[in-house]
């Protein structure tokens, strides 16, 4: 099995620039003002059919008992 630090400098300073690029550039969808998003379009289409999705009610989850 390969050593966990194999292929990279185990003693590189913590603030060293990472030597990798992210595999996928994360692009947030650009929101054009005044233009309805797909979510809004889907919601309006469902409402026009009388199938409006139920509003999500936040559910309180009880805290786990401390041991």
Kinemage of the C-alpha trace (Angstrom):
@kinemage 1
@onewidth
@group {chain A} dominant
@subgroup {mainchain}
@vectorlist {calphas} color= white
{ca unk a 1} P 0.000 0.000 0.000
{ca unk a 2} L 1.257 3.470 -0.820
{ca unk a 3} L 2.467 5.683 1.966
{ca unk a 4} L -0.114 8.404 2.712
{ca unk a 5} L 2.389 11.181 1.936
{ca unk a 6} L 3.837 9.537 -1.150
{ca unk a 7} L 4.046 11.878 -4.098
{ca unk a 8} L 3.723 15.025 -2.013
{ca unk a 9} L 5.985 16.804 0.405
{ca unk a 10} L 5.082 15.644 3.899
{ca unk a 11} L 7.031 18.567 5.358
{ca unk a 12} L 5.552 21.359 3.253
{ca unk a 13} L 4.609 24.384 5.358
{ca unk a 14} L 0.939 24.510 6.277
{ca unk a 15} L 0.317 27.730 4.351
{ca unk a 16} L 1.978 26.402 1.193
{ca unk a 17} L -0.058 26.861 -1.956
{ca unk a 18} L -1.872 23.591 -2.756
{ca unk a 19} L -0.274 21.887 -5.735
{ca unk a 20} L -3.560 20.766 -7.233
{ca unk a 21} L -6.341 22.356 -9.219
{ca unk a 22} L -9.908 21.487 -8.345
{ca unk a 23} L -11.118 18.794 -10.743
{ca unk a 24} L -14.346 20.617 -11.469
{ca unk a 25} L -14.646 24.358 -11.485
{ca unk a 26} L -17.711 25.079 -9.373
{ca unk a 27} L -19.890 27.507 -11.300
{ca unk a 28} L -22.862 28.917 -9.506
{ca unk a 29} L -25.797 29.414 -11.871
{ca unk a 30} L -25.944 33.054 -12.847
{ca unk a 31} L -29.241 34.612 -11.846
{ca unk a 32} L -30.527 37.093 -14.404
{ca unk a 33} L -32.630 39.700 -12.653
{ca unk a 34} L -36.242 39.680 -13.746
{ca unk a 35} L -35.902 36.319 -15.455
{ca unk a 36} L -37.709 33.503 -13.630
{ca unk a 37} L -35.538 30.580 -12.596
{ca unk a 38} L -36.410 27.049 -13.635
{ca unk a 39} L -37.648 26.376 -10.102
{ca unk a 40} L -40.102 29.265 -10.363
{ca unk a 41} L -41.221 28.119 -13.815
{ca unk a 42} L -41.848 24.577 -12.542
{ca unk a 43} L -43.728 25.917 -9.521
{ca unk a 44} L -45.912 28.154 -11.715
{ca unk a 45} L -46.638 25.279 -14.115
{ca unk a 46} L -47.674 23.026 -11.233
{ca unk a 47} L -49.825 25.771 -9.719
{ca unk a 48} L -51.570 26.279 -13.045
{ca unk a 49} L -52.471 22.576 -12.986
{ca unk a 50} L -53.606 22.834 -9.374
{ca unk a 51} L -50.735 20.669 -8.182
{ca unk a 52} L -48.869 23.222 -6.103
{ca unk a 53} L -46.236 21.565 -3.921
{ca unk a 54} L -46.896 21.638 -0.191
{ca unk a 55} L -44.987 24.298 1.674
{ca unk a 56} L -42.200 22.670 3.621
{ca unk a 57} L -42.680 23.029 7.357
{ca unk a 58} L -39.402 22.853 9.264
{ca unk a 59} L -39.406 19.899 11.656
{ca unk a 60} L -37.613 20.209 14.972
{ca unk a 61} L -35.372 17.237 15.586
{ca unk a 62} L -34.870 16.604 19.306
{ca unk a 63} L -31.282 16.856 20.435
{ca unk a 64} L -29.550 13.552 21.123
{ca unk a 65} L -29.383 12.879 24.859
{ca unk a 66} L -25.974 13.571 26.334
{ca unk a 67} L -24.270 10.461 27.585
